[in-house]
Amino acid sequence: MSLLKPAKKPRAPKGVRAKFYRVHKSVDLHDMIAVVSFHGKMPDGSKGKDHGRYIAAQTVYWMTCIDALCVVMDFRDLEYRWGDSILGALQTIDMRCRDQWSDLGMSVPVKLLSSQKSSGLLSLVTDPSFFFSEMDDAILACSRDVRFWMDN
């Protein structure tokens, strides 16, 4: 008898999907910045638990694929009202990259884009420095953070 059995690949939860992007090469350290956008509708409260795990997994996956040190998470097209599932996703990302940033006394640079659709994020992440209204501003902030990391 084998103690190992095949597992099915996890499916994306209904209602949410991710898209991955690369940053244009004109941006300093562009290859160290991951951008992931999320689309659809996140269920409220604990019903969104699997969706939060999906968001974490997709973000960490893309960061790992391109060896990124910073991430822009675009929630402008995700309907998110309330619950703490996305907070768990942010904690997962922090754990994945903590070693690279802790020596500098910094948290992992995560930049968030939100809209009226995803206004529930504002109750979870209360530090306004995480939020950006424009993608280019978030990318340039990531570039500055990664440059600081490289220089120190």
VEXMARVEX-9010 format. One record per atom (N, C-alpha, C): residue number from 1; x, y, z. Coordinates in nm, 3 decimals, always signed. Example, Ala and Ser with C-alpha at 12.3 -4.5 7.8 and 13.67 -1.06 7.14 Angstrom:
2
<pt num="1" x="+1.319" y="-0.569" z="+0.780"/>
<pt num="1" x="+1.230" y="-0.450" z="+0.780"/>
<pt num="1" x="+1.320" y="-0.330" z="+0.780"/>
<pt num="2" x="+1.285" y="-0.225" z="+0.708"/>
<pt num="2" x="+1.367" y="-0.106" z="+0.714"/>
<pt num="2" x="+1.290" y="+0.003" z="+0.787"/>
***
This chain:
152
<pt num="1" x="+0.084" y="-0.118" z="+0.000"/>
<pt num="1" x="+0.000" y="+0.000" z="+0.000"/>
<pt num="1" x="+0.089" y="+0.125" z="+0.000"/>
<pt num="2" x="+0.059" y="+0.217" z="-0.086"/>
<pt num="2" x="+0.134" y="+0.342" z="-0.093"/>
<pt num="2" x="+0.069" y="+0.447" z="-0.004"/>
<pt num="3" x="+0.152" y="+0.524" z="+0.062"/>
<pt num="3" x="+0.101" y="+0.633" z="+0.145"/>
<pt num="3" x="+0.080" y="+0.760" z="+0.065"/>
<pt num="4" x="+0.104" y="+0.750" z="-0.063"/>
<pt num="4" x="+0.090" y="+0.866" z="-0.152"/>
<pt num="4" x="-0.023" y="+0.841" z="-0.250"/>
<pt num="5" x="-0.105" y="+0.942" z="-0.271"/>
<pt num="5" x="-0.211" y="+0.928" z="-0.371"/>
<pt num="5" x="-0.215" y="+1.055" z="-0.455"/>
<pt num="6" x="-0.251" y="+1.042" z="-0.581"/>
<pt num="6" x="-0.256" y="+1.159" z="-0.669"/>
<pt num="6" x="-0.360" y="+1.260" z="-0.619"/>
<pt num="7" x="-0.330" y="+1.385" z="-0.639"/>
<pt num="7" x="-0.423" y="+1.492" z="-0.602"/>
<pt num="7" x="-0.465" y="+1.567" z="-0.727"/>
<pt num="8" x="-0.585" y="+1.616" z="-0.724"/>
<pt num="8" x="-0.633" y="+1.698" z="-0.835"/>
<pt num="8" x="-0.581" y="+1.840" z="-0.818"/>
<pt num="9" x="-0.551" y="+1.901" z="-0.930"/>
<pt num="9" x="-0.508" y="+2.040" z="-0.928"/>
<pt num="9" x="-0.625" y="+2.126" z="-0.877"/>
<pt num="10" x="-0.599" y="+2.215" z="-0.782"/>
<pt num="10" x="-0.709" y="+2.300" z="-0.733"/>
<pt num="10" x="-0.766" y="+2.387" z="-0.845"/>
<pt num="11" x="-0.895" y="+2.401" z="-0.844"/>
<pt num="11" x="-0.962" y="+2.487" z="-0.943"/>
<pt num="11" x="-0.980" y="+2.626" z="-0.885"/>
<pt num="12" x="-0.985" y="+2.720" z="-0.974"/>
<pt num="12" x="-1.016" y="+2.857" z="-0.932"/>
<pt num="12" x="-1.159" y="+2.860" z="-0.879"/>
<pt num="13" x="-1.181" y="+2.929" z="-0.768"/>
<pt num="13" x="-1.318" y="+2.938" z="-0.717"/>
<pt num="13" x="-1.405" y="+3.016" z="-0.815"/>
<pt num="14" x="-1.534" y="+2.984" z="-0.815"/>
<pt num="14" x="-1.626" y="+3.053" z="-0.905"/>
<pt num="14" x="-1.630" y="+3.202" z="-0.874"/>
<pt num="15" x="-1.628" y="+3.279" z="-0.981"/>
<pt num="15" x="-1.651" y="+3.422" z="-0.967"/>
<pt num="15" x="-1.528" y="+3.510" z="-0.966"/>
<pt num="16" x="-1.408" y="+3.453" z="-0.946"/>
<pt num="16" x="-1.286" y="+3.535" z="-0.941"/>
<pt num="16" x="-1.184" y="+3.477" z="-1.037"/>
<pt num="17" x="-1.116" y="+3.564" z="-1.109"/>
<pt num="17" x="-1.007" y="+3.519" z="-1.196"/>
<pt num="17" x="-0.892" y="+3.619" z="-1.188"/>
<pt num="18" x="-0.773" y="+3.570" z="-1.221"/>
<pt num="18" x="-0.652" y="+3.653" z="-1.214"/>
<pt num="18" x="-0.593" y="+3.670" z="-1.353"/>
<pt num="19" x="-0.530" y="+3.784" z="-1.374"/>
<pt num="19" x="-0.454" y="+3.810" z="-1.496"/>
<pt num="19" x="-0.316" y="+3.859" z="-1.452"/>
<pt num="20" x="-0.214" y="+3.812" z="-1.523"/>
<pt num="20" x="-0.076" y="+3.845" z="-1.490"/>
<pt num="20" x="-0.018" y="+3.941" z="-1.592"/>
<pt num="21" x="+0.066" y="+4.033" z="-1.543"/>
<pt num="21" x="+0.127" y="+4.133" z="-1.630"/>
<pt num="21" x="+0.274" y="+4.149" z="-1.598"/>
<pt num="22" x="+0.349" y="+4.188" z="-1.700"/>
<pt num="22" x="+0.489" y="+4.228" z="-1.685"/>
<pt num="22" x="+0.495" y="+4.380" z="-1.696"/>
<pt num="23" x="+0.595" y="+4.436" z="-1.632"/>
<pt num="23" x="+0.615" y="+4.581" z="-1.635"/>
<pt num="23" x="+0.704" y="+4.615" z="-1.754"/>
<pt num="24" x="+0.674" y="+4.725" z="-1.819"/>
<pt num="24" x="+0.749" y="+4.770" z="-1.937"/>
<pt num="24" x="+0.896" y="+4.790" z="-1.901"/>
<pt num="25" x="+0.985" y="+4.753" z="-1.993"/>
<pt num="25" x="+1.128" y="+4.757" z="-1.967"/>
<pt num="25" x="+1.183" y="+4.898" z="-1.946"/>
<pt num="26" x="+1.106" y="+5.000" z="-1.975"/>
<pt num="26" x="+1.153" y="+5.137" z="-1.952"/>
<pt num="26" x="+1.154" y="+5.172" z="-1.803"/>
<pt num="27" x="+1.089" y="+5.090" z="-1.721"/>
<pt num="27" x="+1.083" y="+5.114" z="-1.576"/>
<pt num="27" x="+1.205" y="+5.049" z="-1.511"/>
<pt num="28" x="+1.272" y="+5.125" z="-1.424"/>
<pt num="28" x="+1.388" y="+5.075" z="-1.351"/>
<pt num="28" x="+1.350" y="+4.948" z="-1.275"/>
<pt num="29" x="+1.430" y="+4.843" z="-1.290"/>
<pt num="29" x="+1.410" y="+4.715" z="-1.222"/>
<pt num="29" x="+1.274" y="+4.652" z="-1.254"/>
<pt num="30" x="+1.227" y="+4.674" z="-1.375"/>
<pt num="30" x="+1.096" y="+4.626" z="-1.420"/>
<pt num="30" x="+1.078" y="+4.476" z="-1.400"/>
<pt num="31" x="+1.186" y="+4.400" z="-1.413"/>
<pt num="31" x="+1.174" y="+4.254" z="-1.405"/>
<pt num="31" x="+1.159" y="+4.202" z="-1.263"/>
<pt num="32" x="+1.162" y="+4.291" z="-1.164"/>
<pt num="32" x="+1.147" y="+4.251" z="-1.024"/>
<pt num="32" x="+1.013" y="+4.295" z="-0.966"/>
<pt num="33" x="+0.923" y="+4.338" z="-1.054"/>
<pt num="33" x="+0.791" y="+4.386" z="-1.012"/>
<pt num="33" x="+0.684" y="+4.299" z="-1.076"/>
<pt num="34" x="+0.601" y="+4.241" z="-0.993"/>
<pt num="34" x="+0.489" y="+4.159" z="-1.041"/>
<pt num="34" x="+0.362" y="+4.243" z="-1.038"/>
<pt num="35" x="+0.276" y="+4.222" z="-1.135"/>
<pt num="35" x="+0.145" y="+4.287" z="-1.137"/>
<pt num="35" x="+0.040" y="+4.179" z="-1.161"/>
<pt num="36" x="-0.058" y="+4.174" z="-1.071"/>
<pt num="36" x="-0.167" y="+4.078" z="-1.084"/>
<pt num="36" x="-0.297" y="+4.154" z="-1.067"/>
<pt num="37" x="-0.389" y="+4.135" z="-1.161"/>
<pt num="37" x="-0.520" y="+4.198" z="-1.147"/>
<pt num="37" x="-0.624" y="+4.089" z="-1.124"/>
<pt num="38" x="-0.722" y="+4.123" z="-1.043"/>
<pt num="38" x="-0.828" y="+4.029" z="-1.008"/>
<pt num="38" x="-0.961" y="+4.084" z="-1.054"/>
<pt num="39" x="-1.043" y="+3.995" z="-1.108"/>
<pt num="39" x="-1.169" y="+4.033" z="-1.170"/>
<pt num="39" x="-1.280" y="+3.942" z="-1.118"/>
<pt num="40" x="-1.399" y="+3.997" z="-1.111"/>
<pt num="40" x="-1.514" y="+3.917" z="-1.071"/>
<pt num="40" x="-1.577" y="+3.965" z="-0.942"/>
<pt num="41" x="-1.630" y="+3.871" z="-0.866"/>
<pt num="41" x="-1.700" y="+3.904" z="-0.743"/>
<pt num="41" x="-1.654" y="+3.811" z="-0.631"/>
<pt num="42" x="-1.615" y="+3.871" z="-0.521"/>
<pt num="42" x="-1.570" y="+3.797" z="-0.403"/>
<pt num="42" x="-1.689" y="+3.780" z="-0.309"/>
<pt num="43" x="-1.722" y="+3.657" z="-0.270"/>
<pt num="43" x="-1.831" y="+3.639" z="-0.175"/>
<pt num="43" x="-1.799" y="+3.705" z="-0.040"/>
<pt num="44" x="-1.901" y="+3.745" z="+0.031"/>
<pt num="44" x="-1.883" y="+3.811" z="+0.160"/>
<pt num="44" x="-1.841" y="+3.712" z="+0.268"/>
<pt num="45" x="-1.764" y="+3.764" z="+0.363"/>
<pt num="45" x="-1.728" y="+3.688" z="+0.483"/>
<pt num="45" x="-1.657" y="+3.558" z="+0.454"/>
<pt num="46" x="-1.686" y="+3.457" z="+0.535"/>
<pt num="46" x="-1.616" y="+3.329" z="+0.523"/>
<pt num="46" x="-1.648" y="+3.255" z="+0.393"/>
<pt num="47" x="-1.753" y="+3.296" z="+0.324"/>
<pt num="47" x="-1.782" y="+3.235" z="+0.194"/>
<pt num="47" x="-1.674" y="+3.268" z="+0.092"/>
<pt num="48" x="-1.593" y="+3.371" z="+0.119"/>
<pt num="48" x="-1.485" y="+3.410" z="+0.030"/>
<pt num="48" x="-1.351" y="+3.350" z="+0.067"/>
<pt num="49" x="-1.350" y="+3.257" z="+0.162"/>
<pt num="49" x="-1.226" y="+3.197" z="+0.210"/>
<pt num="49" x="-1.144" y="+3.135" z="+0.097"/>
<pt num="50" x="-1.207" y="+3.054" z="+0.013"/>
<pt num="50" x="-1.135" y="+2.992" z="-0.098"/>
<pt num="50" x="-1.088" y="+3.096" z="-0.199"/>
<pt num="51" x="-1.163" y="+3.202" z="-0.215"/>
<pt num="51" x="-1.126" y="+3.309" z="-0.307"/>
<pt num="51" x="-1.000" y="+3.381" z="-0.256"/>
<pt num="52" x="-0.993" y="+3.403" z="-0.125"/>
<pt num="52" x="-0.875" y="+3.464" z="-0.066"/>
<pt num="52" x="-0.752" y="+3.378" z="-0.084"/>
<pt num="53" x="-0.769" y="+3.248" z="-0.067"/>
<pt num="53" x="-0.657" y="+3.156" z="-0.090"/>
<pt num="53" x="-0.613" y="+3.159" z="-0.236"/>
<pt num="54" x="-0.710" y="+3.166" z="-0.326"/>
<pt num="54" x="-0.680" y="+3.173" z="-0.469"/>
<pt num="54" x="-0.600" y="+3.300" z="-0.499"/>
<pt num="55" x="-0.643" y="+3.413" z="-0.444"/>
<pt num="55" x="-0.573" y="+3.540" z="-0.465"/>
<pt num="55" x="-0.429" y="+3.530" z="-0.415"/>
<pt num="56" x="-0.411" y="+3.473" z="-0.296"/>
<pt num="56" x="-0.276" y="+3.455" z="-0.241"/>
<pt num="56" x="-0.193" y="+3.365" z="-0.331"/>
<pt num="57" x="-0.249" y="+3.251" z="-0.369"/>
<pt num="57" x="-0.175" y="+3.154" z="-0.449"/>
<pt num="57" x="-0.136" y="+3.210" z="-0.585"/>
<pt num="58" x="-0.227" y="+3.280" z="-0.650"/>
<pt num="58" x="-0.198" y="+3.336" z="-0.782"/>
<pt num="58" x="-0.093" y="+3.445" z="-0.774"/>
<pt num="59" x="-0.099" y="+3.526" z="-0.669"/>
<pt num="59" x="-0.001" y="+3.633" z="-0.653"/>
<pt num="59" x="+0.137" y="+3.576" z="-0.625"/>
<pt num="60" x="+0.146" y="+3.483" z="-0.531"/>
<pt num="60" x="+0.275" y="+3.421" z="-0.498"/>
<pt num="60" x="+0.328" y="+3.344" z="-0.618"/>
<pt num="61" x="+0.240" y="+3.277" z="-0.692"/>
<pt num="61" x="+0.281" y="+3.206" z="-0.812"/>
<pt num="61" x="+0.350" y="+3.300" z="-0.911"/>
<pt num="62" x="+0.286" y="+3.413" z="-0.940"/>
<pt num="62" x="+0.342" y="+3.505" z="-1.039"/>
<pt num="62" x="+0.470" y="+3.569" z="-0.987"/>
<pt num="63" x="+0.474" y="+3.603" z="-0.858"/>
<pt num="63" x="+0.597" y="+3.659" z="-0.801"/>
<pt num="63" x="+0.711" y="+3.559" z="-0.813"/>
<pt num="64" x="+0.682" y="+3.432" z="-0.790"/>
<pt num="64" x="+0.783" y="+3.328" z="-0.799"/>
<pt num="64" x="+0.828" y="+3.308" z="-0.943"/>
<pt num="65" x="+0.734" y="+3.308" z="-1.036"/>
<pt num="65" x="+0.767" y="+3.288" z="-1.178"/>
<pt num="65" x="+0.866" y="+3.391" z="-1.229"/>
<pt num="66" x="+0.850" y="+3.516" z="-1.188"/>
<pt num="66" x="+0.937" y="+3.621" z="-1.241"/>
<pt num="66" x="+1.039" y="+3.668" z="-1.138"/>
<pt num="67" x="+1.046" y="+3.601" z="-1.023"/>
<pt num="67" x="+1.141" y="+3.634" z="-0.917"/>
<pt num="67" x="+1.125" y="+3.780" z="-0.871"/>
<pt num="68" x="+1.001" y="+3.818" z="-0.847"/>
<pt num="68" x="+0.969" y="+3.957" z="-0.809"/>
<pt num="68" x="+0.995" y="+3.981" z="-0.661"/>
<pt num="69" x="+1.029" y="+4.105" z="-0.630"/>
<pt num="69" x="+1.047" y="+4.149" z="-0.492"/>
<pt num="69" x="+0.934" y="+4.240" z="-0.446"/>
<pt num="70" x="+0.851" y="+4.282" z="-0.538"/>
<pt num="70" x="+0.743" y="+4.376" z="-0.509"/>
<pt num="70" x="+0.624" y="+4.339" z="-0.597"/>
<pt num="71" x="+0.504" y="+4.371" z="-0.548"/>
<pt num="71" x="+0.386" y="+4.334" z="-0.626"/>
<pt num="71" x="+0.282" y="+4.445" z="-0.624"/>
<pt num="72" x="+0.220" y="+4.464" z="-0.739"/>
<pt num="72" x="+0.103" y="+4.550" z="-0.749"/>
<pt num="72" x="-0.016" y="+4.457" z="-0.766"/>
<pt num="73" x="-0.113" y="+4.471" z="-0.677"/>
<pt num="73" x="-0.235" y="+4.391" z="-0.684"/>
<pt num="73" x="-0.349" y="+4.484" z="-0.722"/>
<pt num="74" x="-0.407" y="+4.459" z="-0.837"/>
<pt num="74" x="-0.511" y="+4.546" z="-0.891"/>
<pt num="74" x="-0.648" y="+4.484" z="-0.863"/>
<pt num="75" x="-0.722" y="+4.547" z="-0.772"/>
<pt num="75" x="-0.855" y="+4.499" z="-0.734"/>
<pt num="75" x="-0.966" y="+4.588" z="-0.791"/>
<pt num="76" x="-0.933" y="+4.674" z="-0.885"/>
<pt num="76" x="-1.033" y="+4.769" z="-0.934"/>
<pt num="76" x="-1.152" y="+4.703" z="-1.001"/>
<pt num="77" x="-1.132" y="+4.583" z="-1.054"/>
<pt num="77" x="-1.241" y="+4.515" z="-1.123"/>
<pt num="77" x="-1.293" y="+4.395" z="-1.042"/>
<pt num="78" x="-1.266" y="+4.397" z="-0.912"/>
<pt num="78" x="-1.314" y="+4.291" z="-0.824"/>
<pt num="78" x="-1.415" y="+4.350" z="-0.727"/>
<pt num="79" x="-1.533" y="+4.292" z="-0.726"/>
<pt num="79" x="-1.634" y="+4.337" z="-0.630"/>
<pt num="79" x="-1.602" y="+4.273" z="-0.495"/>
<pt num="80" x="-1.569" y="+4.357" z="-0.398"/>
<pt num="80" x="-1.530" y="+4.310" z="-0.265"/>
<pt num="80" x="-1.591" y="+4.403" z="-0.161"/>
<pt num="81" x="-1.686" y="+4.351" z="-0.084"/>
<pt num="81" x="-1.756" y="+4.436" z="+0.013"/>
<pt num="81" x="-1.704" y="+4.419" z="+0.154"/>
<pt num="82" x="-1.698" y="+4.295" z="+0.202"/>
<pt num="82" x="-1.648" y="+4.275" z="+0.338"/>
<pt num="82" x="-1.600" y="+4.132" z="+0.358"/>
<pt num="83" x="-1.518" y="+4.116" z="+0.460"/>
<pt num="83" x="-1.456" y="+3.988" z="+0.493"/>
<pt num="83" x="-1.307" y="+4.009" z="+0.507"/>
<pt num="84" x="-1.239" y="+3.913" z="+0.564"/>
<pt num="84" x="-1.095" y="+3.930" z="+0.583"/>
<pt num="84" x="-1.010" y="+3.834" z="+0.500"/>
<pt num="85" x="-1.070" y="+3.772" z="+0.400"/>
<pt num="85" x="-0.997" y="+3.676" z="+0.318"/>
<pt num="85" x="-0.880" y="+3.739" z="+0.243"/>
<pt num="86" x="-0.896" y="+3.860" z="+0.197"/>
<pt num="86" x="-0.787" y="+3.926" z="+0.125"/>
<pt num="86" x="-0.674" y="+3.961" z="+0.220"/>
<pt num="87" x="-0.707" y="+3.990" z="+0.345"/>
<pt num="87" x="-0.603" y="+4.016" z="+0.445"/>
<pt num="87" x="-0.514" y="+3.893" z="+0.460"/>
<pt num="88" x="-0.573" y="+3.776" z="+0.459"/>
<pt num="88" x="-0.495" y="+3.652" z="+0.463"/>
<pt num="88" x="-0.404" y="+3.639" z="+0.343"/>
<pt num="89" x="-0.451" y="+3.683" z="+0.228"/>
<pt num="89" x="-0.367" y="+3.681" z="+0.107"/>
<pt num="89" x="-0.247" y="+3.773" z="+0.124"/>
<pt num="90" x="-0.269" y="+3.891" z="+0.179"/>
<pt num="90" x="-0.158" y="+3.985" z="+0.200"/>
<pt num="90" x="-0.058" y="+3.929" z="+0.300"/>
<pt num="91" x="-0.105" y="+3.860" z="+0.403"/>
<pt num="91" x="-0.015" y="+3.799" z="+0.501"/>
<pt num="91" x="+0.067" y="+3.687" z="+0.437"/>
<pt num="92" x="+0.007" y="+3.611" z="+0.348"/>
<pt num="92" x="+0.079" y="+3.505" z="+0.278"/>
<pt num="92" x="+0.191" y="+3.563" z="+0.192"/>
<pt num="93" x="+0.163" y="+3.672" z="+0.124"/>
<pt num="93" x="+0.264" y="+3.738" z="+0.041"/>
<pt num="93" x="+0.377" y="+3.790" z="+0.128"/>
<pt num="94" x="+0.342" y="+3.849" z="+0.241"/>
<pt num="94" x="+0.444" y="+3.900" z="+0.333"/>
<pt num="94" x="+0.534" y="+3.786" z="+0.381"/>
<pt num="95" x="+0.476" y="+3.672" z="+0.415"/>
<pt num="95" x="+0.557" y="+3.558" z="+0.462"/>
<pt num="95" x="+0.650" y="+3.509" z="+0.352"/>
<pt num="96" x="+0.605" y="+3.510" z="+0.228"/>
<pt num="96" x="+0.686" y="+3.460" z="+0.117"/>
<pt num="96" x="+0.810" y="+3.545" z="+0.095"/>
<pt num="97" x="+0.801" y="+3.675" z="+0.116"/>
<pt num="97" x="+0.911" y="+3.766" z="+0.083"/>
<pt num="97" x="+0.975" y="+3.833" z="+0.204"/>
<pt num="98" x="+0.934" y="+3.799" z="+0.322"/>
<pt num="98" x="+0.979" y="+3.869" z="+0.443"/>
<pt num="98" x="+1.131" y="+3.872" z="+0.456"/>
<pt num="99" x="+1.198" y="+3.760" z="+0.427"/>
<pt num="99" x="+1.343" y="+3.753" z="+0.446"/>
<pt num="99" x="+1.418" y="+3.859" z="+0.367"/>
<pt num="100" x="+1.372" y="+3.887" z="+0.246"/>
<pt num="100" x="+1.442" y="+3.985" z="+0.163"/>
<pt num="100" x="+1.432" y="+4.127" z="+0.218"/>
<pt num="101" x="+1.327" y="+4.157" z="+0.292"/>
<pt num="101" x="+1.301" y="+4.295" z="+0.334"/>
<pt num="101" x="+1.325" y="+4.322" z="+0.482"/>
<pt num="102" x="+1.324" y="+4.219" z="+0.566"/>
<pt num="102" x="+1.330" y="+4.242" z="+0.710"/>
<pt num="102" x="+1.461" y="+4.306" z="+0.754"/>
<pt num="103" x="+1.572" y="+4.276" z="+0.687"/>
<pt num="103" x="+1.700" y="+4.338" z="+0.724"/>
<pt num="103" x="+1.698" y="+4.489" z="+0.707"/>
<pt num="104" x="+1.612" y="+4.538" z="+0.619"/>
<pt num="104" x="+1.600" y="+4.682" z="+0.597"/>
<pt num="104" x="+1.493" y="+4.744" z="+0.686"/>
<pt num="105" x="+1.431" y="+4.663" z="+0.769"/>
<pt num="105" x="+1.325" y="+4.713" z="+0.856"/>
<pt num="105" x="+1.199" y="+4.750" z="+0.780"/>
<pt num="106" x="+1.179" y="+4.686" z="+0.667"/>
<pt num="106" x="+1.062" y="+4.716" z="+0.583"/>
<pt num="106" x="+0.974" y="+4.593" z="+0.567"/>
<pt num="107" x="+0.848" y="+4.617" z="+0.545"/>
<pt num="107" x="+0.757" y="+4.510" z="+0.505"/>
<pt num="107" x="+0.770" y="+4.490" z="+0.355"/>
<pt num="108" x="+0.723" y="+4.378" z="+0.307"/>
<pt num="108" x="+0.723" y="+4.352" z="+0.163"/>
<pt num="108" x="+0.641" y="+4.460" z="+0.094"/>
<pt num="109" x="+0.697" y="+4.524" z="-0.007"/>
<pt num="109" x="+0.621" y="+4.627" z="-0.078"/>
<pt num="109" x="+0.506" y="+4.566" z="-0.159"/>
<pt num="110" x="+0.387" y="+4.592" z="-0.111"/>
<pt num="110" x="+0.265" y="+4.551" z="-0.180"/>
<pt num="110" x="+0.188" y="+4.679" z="-0.208"/>
<pt num="111" x="+0.157" y="+4.702" z="-0.332"/>
<pt num="111" x="+0.080" y="+4.820" z="-0.372"/>
<pt num="111" x="-0.057" y="+4.773" z="-0.418"/>
<pt num="112" x="-0.159" y="+4.843" z="-0.373"/>
<pt num="112" x="-0.296" y="+4.804" z="-0.403"/>
<pt num="112" x="-0.367" y="+4.910" z="-0.485"/>
<pt num="113" x="-0.440" y="+4.866" z="-0.584"/>
<pt num="113" x="-0.528" y="+4.953" z="-0.660"/>
<pt num="113" x="-0.670" y="+4.909" z="-0.629"/>
<pt num="114" x="-0.753" y="+5.005" z="-0.591"/>
<pt num="114" x="-0.892" y="+4.970" z="-0.562"/>
<pt num="114" x="-0.984" y="+5.072" z="-0.627"/>
<pt num="115" x="-1.110" y="+5.038" z="-0.627"/>
<pt num="115" x="-1.212" y="+5.125" z="-0.684"/>
<pt num="115" x="-1.334" y="+5.119" z="-0.594"/>
<pt num="116" x="-1.439" y="+5.184" z="-0.636"/>
<pt num="116" x="-1.564" y="+5.177" z="-0.561"/>
<pt num="116" x="-1.611" y="+5.031" z="-0.549"/>
<pt num="117" x="-1.585" y="+4.951" z="-0.654"/>
<pt num="117" x="-1.623" y="+4.810" z="-0.653"/>
<pt num="117" x="-1.557" y="+4.733" z="-0.539"/>
<pt num="118" x="-1.432" y="+4.767" z="-0.510"/>
<pt num="118" x="-1.355" y="+4.694" z="-0.410"/>
<pt num="118" x="-1.335" y="+4.774" z="-0.282"/>
<pt num="119" x="-1.431" y="+4.857" z="-0.250"/>
<pt num="119" x="-1.418" y="+4.948" z="-0.136"/>
<pt num="119" x="-1.403" y="+4.876" z="-0.003"/>
<pt num="120" x="-1.438" y="+4.748" z="+0.004"/>
<pt num="120" x="-1.419" y="+4.672" z="+0.127"/>
<pt num="120" x="-1.275" y="+4.662" z="+0.171"/>
<pt num="121" x="-1.183" y="+4.680" z="+0.077"/>
<pt num="121" x="-1.040" y="+4.678" z="+0.111"/>
<pt num="121" x="-1.003" y="+4.788" z="+0.208"/>
<pt num="122" x="-1.071" y="+4.901" z="+0.198"/>
<pt num="122" x="-1.036" y="+5.016" z="+0.281"/>
<pt num="122" x="-1.058" y="+4.989" z="+0.430"/>
<pt num="123" x="-1.145" y="+4.896" z="+0.464"/>
<pt num="123" x="-1.166" y="+4.863" z="+0.605"/>
<pt num="123" x="-1.063" y="+4.762" z="+0.654"/>
<pt num="124" x="-0.998" y="+4.691" z="+0.563"/>
<pt num="124" x="-0.897" y="+4.591" z="+0.601"/>
<pt num="124" x="-0.758" y="+4.651" z="+0.610"/>
<pt num="125" x="-0.723" y="+4.728" z="+0.512"/>
<pt num="125" x="-0.589" y="+4.787" z="+0.504"/>
<pt num="125" x="-0.606" y="+4.935" z="+0.532"/>
<pt num="126" x="-0.570" y="+4.974" z="+0.652"/>
<pt num="126" x="-0.598" y="+5.112" z="+0.695"/>
<pt num="126" x="-0.482" y="+5.207" z="+0.667"/>
<pt num="127" x="-0.369" y="+5.155" z="+0.625"/>
<pt num="127" x="-0.254" y="+5.240" z="+0.594"/>
<pt num="127" x="-0.270" y="+5.291" z="+0.451"/>
<pt num="128" x="-0.293" y="+5.422" z="+0.433"/>
<pt num="128" x="-0.317" y="+5.475" z="+0.299"/>
<pt num="128" x="-0.197" y="+5.462" z="+0.205"/>
<pt num="129" x="-0.076" y="+5.438" z="+0.259"/>
<pt num="129" x="+0.041" y="+5.428" z="+0.172"/>
<pt num="129" x="+0.038" y="+5.302" z="+0.085"/>
<pt num="130" x="-0.049" y="+5.208" z="+0.116"/>
<pt num="130" x="-0.064" y="+5.087" z="+0.034"/>
<pt num="130" x="-0.143" y="+5.114" z="-0.094"/>
<pt num="131" x="-0.227" y="+5.216" z="-0.092"/>
<pt num="131" x="-0.325" y="+5.237" z="-0.199"/>
<pt num="131" x="-0.278" y="+5.338" z="-0.303"/>
<pt num="132" x="-0.311" y="+5.307" z="-0.426"/>
<pt num="132" x="-0.282" y="+5.395" z="-0.539"/>
<pt num="132" x="-0.406" y="+5.401" z="-0.627"/>
<pt num="133" x="-0.425" y="+5.513" z="-0.692"/>
<pt num="133" x="-0.539" y="+5.524" z="-0.782"/>
<pt num="133" x="-0.500" y="+5.497" z="-0.927"/>
<pt num="134" x="-0.371" y="+5.507" z="-0.956"/>
<pt num="134" x="-0.322" y="+5.486" z="-1.093"/>
<pt num="134" x="-0.218" y="+5.375" z="-1.097"/>
<pt num="135" x="-0.227" y="+5.289" z="-1.195"/>
<pt num="135" x="-0.133" y="+5.178" z="-1.210"/>
<pt num="135" x="+0.010" y="+5.228" z="-1.222"/>
<pt num="136" x="+0.033" y="+5.330" z="-1.305"/>
<pt num="136" x="+0.169" y="+5.379" z="-1.325"/>
<pt num="136" x="+0.231" y="+5.427" z="-1.194"/>
<pt num="137" x="+0.154" y="+5.493" z="-1.110"/>
<pt num="137" x="+0.205" y="+5.541" z="-0.981"/>
<pt num="137" x="+0.244" y="+5.423" z="-0.891"/>
<pt num="138" x="+0.163" y="+5.319" z="-0.891"/>
<pt num="138" x="+0.193" y="+5.200" z="-0.810"/>
<pt num="138" x="+0.320" y="+5.131" z="-0.860"/>
<pt num="139" x="+0.334" y="+5.121" z="-0.991"/>
<pt num="139" x="+0.453" y="+5.057" z="-1.049"/>
<pt num="139" x="+0.578" y="+5.138" z="-1.016"/>
<pt num="140" x="+0.571" y="+5.269" z="-1.029"/>
<pt num="140" x="+0.688" y="+5.353" z="-0.999"/>
<pt num="140" x="+0.723" y="+5.347" z="-0.851"/>
<pt num="141" x="+0.624" y="+5.337" z="-0.764"/>
<pt num="141" x="+0.651" y="+5.321" z="-0.620"/>
<pt num="141" x="+0.722" y="+5.188" z="-0.594"/>
<pt num="142" x="+0.679" y="+5.083" z="-0.662"/>
<pt num="142" x="+0.748" y="+4.954" z="-0.651"/>
<pt num="142" x="+0.893" y="+4.967" z="-0.698"/>
<pt num="143" x="+0.911" y="+5.034" z="-0.809"/>
<pt num="143" x="+1.045" y="+5.051" z="-0.864"/>
<pt num="143" x="+1.136" y="+5.122" z="-0.763"/>
<pt num="144" x="+1.085" y="+5.225" z="-0.697"/>
<pt num="144" x="+1.165" y="+5.296" z="-0.595"/>
<pt num="144" x="+1.198" y="+5.204" z="-0.478"/>
<pt num="145" x="+1.101" y="+5.124" z="-0.435"/>
<pt num="145" x="+1.125" y="+5.032" z="-0.324"/>
<pt num="145" x="+1.230" y="+4.927" z="-0.360"/>
<pt num="146" x="+1.221" y="+4.872" z="-0.479"/>
<pt num="146" x="+1.317" y="+4.770" z="-0.521"/>
<pt num="146" x="+1.455" y="+4.834" z="-0.538"/>
<pt num="147" x="+1.461" y="+4.955" z="-0.591"/>
<pt num="147" x="+1.589" y="+5.026" z="-0.603"/>
<pt num="147" x="+1.651" y="+5.045" z="-0.464"/>
<pt num="148" x="+1.571" y="+5.084" z="-0.365"/>
<pt num="148" x="+1.619" y="+5.099" z="-0.227"/>
<pt num="148" x="+1.676" y="+4.966" z="-0.177"/>
<pt num="149" x="+1.604" y="+4.858" z="-0.204"/>
<pt num="149" x="+1.650" y="+4.725" z="-0.162"/>
<pt num="149" x="+1.783" y="+4.691" z="-0.228"/>
<pt num="150" x="+1.796" y="+4.718" z="-0.357"/>
<pt num="150" x="+1.918" y="+4.687" z="-0.431"/>
<pt num="150" x="+2.037" y="+4.768" z="-0.379"/>
<pt num="151" x="+2.012" y="+4.891" z="-0.341"/>
<pt num="151" x="+2.120" y="+4.980" z="-0.299"/>
<pt num="151" x="+2.161" y="+4.960" z="-0.153"/>
<pt num="152" x="+2.084" y="+4.884" z="-0.079"/>
<pt num="152" x="+2.116" y="+4.866" z="+0.064"/>
<pt num="152" x="+2.148" y="+4.724" z="+0.090"/>
***
